[in-house]
Amino acid sequence: MIKRSLLGGKSMGKKTRIFLLLTTIALLGLVACRQQEASPESRGIVRANAAYRTSFGEAPVPERGLCFARVGFYPLKSGEGRLAPVPLFLFRESGQLALLLGQLAGSGLRFPEASALYNPFPPGSSVELLSEPQGHVELVLKPADPVSPGQLRIMAAALAETAFQFDEVTQVRVLSESEGGRRVQDFTRDGGRIQPPGPPELLQLAGSWEAGKKEATEILAGFDRPVKVEFFRLTDAQGLKIPGEYFTSAFEMAVVVHPEKPSRIREGMRLKAQWRLVDRLGRTGEGTGEFELLRHEHGEETGAASN
């Protein structure tokens, strides 16, 4: 993966697998991905469906491999049963519906307090795709913790709308394991449930540690979609800038920082970020926020979609 320096420096080359980390902690989750070795004729190809292009414009092209740009849906805090899309990327063509539904329910994605979206799925939740004959999808939602009937309906709507991005899907039936396999709701297509994405935003900050090492190798600032970073500043709780090399990541969904003094980077420390971002459809997002630094260790299971 080639990463562009925000400071005009040289490329980082392939030292890290920061895109996998991004998809695990930020997206998406927000983003279900695992890059695979590819033959020369398939390098650098992206196929975005209509749901992705309508929401986020043209998709970024991977350095190698055939990538599929898709979306998943999360509910708005304002209620009213409306949902908004987030980008998800896959490197496998078969079984995409099951992969997307599983990542949506089990990603553990945390949106910042100021975000218009929230994740209704308790961490560790899952979903089982039972059948999809002739576009009639039936699935079982398995919440990790007890949830209210209202929360079940919200989770079911997010799963159903994610399924409807596939043209062949015309009906979705959601069953609940926590309700003894009883039906939660049947869904048909309804464009009124969807709200277009708002401005791009910073989701969270995570530090990356080599397994067994005390010093962090890098800090990742993960965004909610591919963006052009017009401005980014990272400081400690006292307002002092974190010195180091700053880069943008593959898929344009993160700023990667190689700290000048890794020993000063600690799990759970408070960091302040300031940003100005522009997405592929010209929407601008800017803000300032304080974040707790999450921890990721190289070599641990990411939970990203398998090939």
DATA-V381652 format. One record per backbone hydrogen bond with DSSP energy under -1.0 kcal/mol. CO is the residue of the C=O (numbers start at 1). NH is the residue of the N-H. E is the energy in kcal/mol with one decimal. If there is no record, write none. Layout:
BEGIN
co nh e
CO NH E
CO NH E
END
This chain:
BEGIN
co nh e
4 248 -3.4
17 21 -1.4
18 22 -2.7
19 23 -2.3
20 24 -1.5
21 25 -2.4
22 26 -2.6
22 27 -1.2
23 29 -1.8
27 30 -5.7
28 30 -9.9
30 28 -1.6
39 42 -1.9
40 43 -1.2
45 67 -2.9
47 69 -2.1
49 53 -2.4
50 54 -2.6
51 55 -1.4
52 56 -3.3
53 57 -1.8
65 45 -2.0
67 47 -2.7
68 90 -2.3
69 49 -1.7
70 88 -2.9
72 86 -2.4
74 84 -2.5
75 118 -1.7
76 79 -1.5
79 82 -1.3
82 76 -2.1
83 195 -3.0
84 74 -2.2
86 72 -2.2
88 70 -3.6
90 68 -3.1
95 99 -1.8
96 100 -2.8
97 101 -2.5
98 102 -2.2
99 103 -2.4
100 104 -2.4
101 105 -2.1
102 106 -2.0
103 107 -1.3
112 115 -1.8
116 77 -2.9
122 125 -1.8
126 142 -3.0
128 140 -2.8
131 138 -2.7
133 136 -2.3
135 170 -2.2
135 171 -1.8
137 173 -3.0
138 130 -2.0
138 131 -1.6
139 175 -3.0
140 128 -2.5
141 177 -2.6
142 126 -1.8
148 152 -2.3
149 153 -1.9
150 154 -1.8
151 155 -2.5
152 156 -2.5
153 157 -2.2
154 158 -1.9
155 159 -2.1
156 160 -2.6
157 161 -2.6
158 162 -1.7
159 163 -1.8
160 164 -1.8
163 166 -1.8
166 169 -2.0
171 137 -2.8
172 187 -3.1
173 139 -2.3
174 184 -3.4
174 185 -1.2
175 141 -3.2
176 181 -2.5
177 180 -1.7
182 176 -2.2
185 174 -2.4
187 172 -2.3
190 193 -1.9
191 194 -1.3
193 83 -3.1
201 224 -1.7
204 222 -2.1
205 294 -2.1
206 220 -3.5
207 296 -1.8
208 217 -3.1
208 218 -1.1
209 298 -2.8
210 213 -2.6
218 208 -2.8
219 257 -3.1
220 206 -2.3
221 255 -1.9
222 203 -2.9
222 204 -1.0
228 278 -1.9
231 276 -2.2
233 274 -2.3
234 242 -2.9
235 272 -2.5
236 239 -2.0
240 236 -2.5
243 260 -3.1
245 258 -2.9
246 6 -2.8
247 256 -3.1
249 252 -1.6
252 227 -2.7
253 223 -2.8
254 249 -2.2
255 221 -2.8
256 247 -2.7
257 219 -2.4
258 245 -1.9
261 264 -1.9
262 265 -1.9
266 269 -1.8
269 293 -2.4
271 291 -3.3
272 235 -2.9
273 289 -2.3
274 233 -2.4
275 287 -1.9
276 230 -2.1
276 231 -1.6
277 285 -2.4
278 228 -3.1
279 282 -1.9
283 279 -2.3
285 277 -3.3
287 275 -2.4
289 273 -2.8
291 271 -2.8
293 268 -2.8
294 207 -3.2
296 209 -3.1
297 300 -1.8
END
